[in-house]
Amino acid sequence: MSVRDGLMDQVPRLRRYARALINNRELADDLVQDTLERALRNAGQFRPDSDLRAWLFTIMHNVFINQVRKAGSRAVHVSVDDGVPESEFAVAANPSQSLEVRDLDFALQRLPDDQREVVLLVGLEEMSYADVALALGVPIGTVMSRLSRGRERLRALMSGKQPGAKLKVVR
């Protein structure tokens, strides 16, 4: 399988991770597109005996870090959706589950970037510690400590024990 063929299989994972990482659909899609462009441009550097998913997440991580560094010099992106379909406003069958997902997303966005990346790659993408370490360019011990601190902070945020955690209580 060529790198081009493998890229198509990874797009859903890249989109899911980017959307969880950024929490802005348009910017997340831009991040995925930038990642795919860089991957195609550098396809010759991919080693066929390595993990394509880890290689792509490494690229995405680097693109994301570069964007964060540049963010200070750019204007704030504000999304304006003129044509939002009515289905976007539909009420979920289980409102408390919907609130829990919203609260989890709220809590994830309050984690420092380095902890959020590790929590998402291990928890959402089910990547091994070794693959996460490779993707982020850090030692496995750093992955484990960031994951531990991130999970601990998420628990505190979700329970309302973390300062600044103003999550709705569902009764």
Secondary structure, DSSP 8 states (H G I E B T S, - for coil): --HHHHHHHHHHHHHHHHHHHH--HHHHHHHHHHHHHHHHHTGGG--TTS-HHHHHHHHHHHHHHHHHHHHTTS-------SS--GGGG---SSHHHHHHHHHHHHHHHTS-HHHHHHHIIIIIS---HHHHHHHHTS-HHHHHHHHHHHHHHHHHHHHT-STT-------
